[in-house]
Amino acid sequence: MASFTRSIPAGGEGAISIKVYTKHYGGQHLTKTASVYTNDPASKIIPLTITGQVEQVVSIVPNQVRLSGPVGTELAQTVRIIPGEKYPFAITGVRANQGKEIAFDLKEITHDGRPAYQLTVTNTRQVPGTYIDFIYLKTDSATNPDIKIRVQGTLVSPVPPDQEPLL
């Protein structure tokens, strides 16, 4: 997103402000380019490059939950939530957006000697089909007060025993 002085007279000055969205880039080196269009025949387009290291506020591994399998089998996945070293936080609340087809359990753990969290999400749906839900973690962090984790479920009909493949 950019804002800028709309018209700058020859020899004058103006300001360009560029906002770079860094969500999902934590811990990575980021390079973005913006183009400035001018009426100068010698420099019709001037590239501006923004580059830098994006700090890791939180590590979520994996970054989403996928629960897939036959109806009647236990489907669960565990997610680790690890606060960044420079951005410690505590999780103060957890809720599902809908919560109709999942259950979840959040535990405090230690990861590499630092406080972290383990979120276990379990499928509760008992009929074939798909669903999408979200789990929201409330934190005491001013930098990242809310964490959103996507949950996707895909349940299929169980295979009758007389139709199971022979191994």
C-alpha positions as MATLAB code, in Angstrom:
seq = 'MASFTRSIPAGGEGAISIKVYTKHYGGQHLTKTASVYTNDPASKIIPLTITGQVEQVVSIVPNQVRLSGPVGTELAQTVRIIPGEKYPFAITGVRANQGKEIAFDLKEITHDGRPAYQLTVTNTRQVPGTYIDFIYLKTDSATNPDIKIRVQGTLVSPVPPDQEPLL';
ca = [
       0.000    0.000    0.000;
       1.416    3.388   -0.912;
       0.623    7.043   -0.409;
       2.473    9.862   -2.088;
       2.480   13.522   -3.058;
       0.347   13.564   -6.249;
       2.134   16.310   -8.131;
       5.686   17.513   -7.646;
       6.917   20.475   -9.712;
      10.257   20.197  -11.542;
      13.062   20.614   -9.001;
      10.564   20.195   -6.130;
      10.280   17.575   -3.434;
       7.586   15.122   -2.443;
       7.041   12.198   -0.139;
       6.342    8.538   -0.802;
       5.173    6.253    1.988;
       5.031    2.493    1.367;
       3.537   -0.068    3.733;
       4.669   -3.683    3.287;
       2.505   -6.463    4.730;
       4.835   -8.992    6.355;
       2.318  -11.578    7.573;
       3.642  -15.118    6.953;
       7.174  -13.793    6.288;
       8.473  -14.039    9.883;
      12.125  -15.083   10.015;
      12.617  -14.505    6.277;
      14.460  -11.905    4.219;
      11.889   -9.882    2.286;
      12.391   -7.844   -0.900;
       9.550   -5.867   -2.478;
       9.673   -3.403   -5.360;
       7.401   -0.446   -6.102;
       7.432    1.633   -9.284;
       7.266    5.420   -9.395;
       5.891    6.739  -12.706;
       7.102   10.161  -13.813;
       6.674   12.511  -16.765;
      10.462   12.779  -17.119;
      11.323   11.402  -20.609;
      14.722   10.188  -19.344;
      13.278    8.327  -16.305;
       9.659    7.375  -16.956;
       9.735    4.659  -14.264;
      11.886    4.722  -11.139;
      12.010    1.449   -9.156;
      12.059    1.616   -5.355;
      13.213   -1.505   -3.531;
      12.332   -2.247    0.080;
      14.408   -4.995    1.660;
      14.975   -6.321    5.141;
      14.772   -9.176    7.585;
      11.265   -9.767    8.988;
      11.390  -10.591   12.681;
       9.816  -13.823   13.887;
       7.002  -12.897   16.287;
       5.607  -16.427   16.547;
       6.308  -19.797   14.974;
       3.275  -22.030   14.301;
       4.159  -25.555   13.149;
       2.299  -26.679   11.123;
       0.577  -23.391   10.256;
      -2.814  -25.063    9.685;
      -4.638  -28.236   10.728;
      -5.803  -30.888    8.244;
      -7.969  -33.721    9.527;
      -8.663  -36.293    6.812;
      -9.775  -39.902    6.906;
     -12.680  -42.326    7.234;
     -15.608  -41.596    9.545;
     -15.176  -43.423   12.845;
     -11.387  -43.210   13.009;
      -9.685  -40.880   15.441;
      -8.368  -37.881   13.533;
      -6.168  -35.461   15.458;
      -3.268  -33.127   14.795;
      -0.920  -31.283   17.107;
       0.324  -27.746   16.468;
       3.226  -26.074   18.276;
       2.941  -22.342   18.988;
       6.359  -20.905   19.848;
       6.703  -17.219   20.767;
       9.645  -15.450   19.107;
      12.633  -14.792   21.362;
      12.180  -11.010   21.214;
       8.377  -11.221   21.479;
       7.403  -13.430   24.438;
       3.694  -13.765   25.142;
       1.204  -15.860   27.050;
      -1.958  -17.299   25.543;
      -4.856  -16.029   27.630;
      -7.783  -17.563   25.771;
      -8.692  -20.061   23.070;
     -11.912  -20.544   21.121;
     -13.154  -22.079   17.889;
     -15.070  -19.979   15.404;
     -17.830  -22.597   15.059;
     -16.583  -25.527   17.124;
     -19.288  -27.907   15.854;
     -16.954  -30.494   14.350;
     -13.758  -30.142   16.355;
     -12.501  -30.343   19.902;
      -9.215  -28.811   21.048;
      -6.823  -28.894   23.976;
      -4.110  -26.324   24.692;
      -1.140  -27.130   26.955;
       1.876  -25.116   28.011;
       5.123  -26.832   27.047;
       8.822  -25.983   26.862;
      10.552  -25.769   23.484;
      14.335  -25.225   23.336;
      14.222  -24.108   26.971;
      11.556  -21.454   26.343;
       7.823  -21.380   27.087;
       5.653  -22.565   24.204;
       2.244  -24.149   23.615;
       0.884  -27.349   22.154;
      -2.568  -27.254   20.584;
      -4.200  -30.598   19.806;
      -7.215  -30.476   17.488;
      -9.495  -33.513   17.171;
     -12.283  -34.208   14.694;
     -15.742  -34.827   16.209;
     -17.727  -35.049   12.968;
     -19.431  -38.419   12.461;
     -20.686  -38.170    8.863;
     -18.816  -37.930    5.546;
     -18.161  -34.443    4.227;
     -15.867  -31.458    4.557;
     -15.664  -28.485    6.873;
     -13.508  -25.478    7.604;
     -13.197  -23.835   11.001;
     -10.736  -21.529   12.738;
      -9.209  -21.577   16.202;
      -8.464  -18.173   17.715;
      -5.780  -17.787   20.357;
      -5.906  -14.618   22.458;
      -2.516  -13.445   23.732;
      -1.215  -10.766   26.057;
       1.062   -9.471   23.274;
       0.679   -5.924   21.986;
       2.459   -6.998   18.782;
       0.328  -10.065   18.043;
      -2.774  -10.078   20.290;
      -4.685  -12.633   18.189;
      -3.481  -15.772   16.428;
      -5.738  -17.524   13.910;
      -5.231  -21.189   12.962;
      -7.214  -22.696   10.075;
      -8.744  -26.169   10.505;
      -9.867  -28.196    7.488;
     -11.620  -31.536    7.797;
     -12.403  -34.105    5.117;
     -14.228  -37.264    6.159;
     -15.035  -40.144    3.833;
     -17.288  -43.168    4.264;
     -15.530  -46.101    5.896;
     -14.652  -48.967    3.568;
     -16.795  -52.035    4.356;
     -14.641  -54.973    5.585;
     -15.607  -57.125    2.573;
     -14.284  -54.406    0.211;
     -10.944  -53.757    1.903;
      -7.972  -54.276   -0.433;
      -5.866  -57.399    0.110;
      -2.274  -56.754    1.060;
];
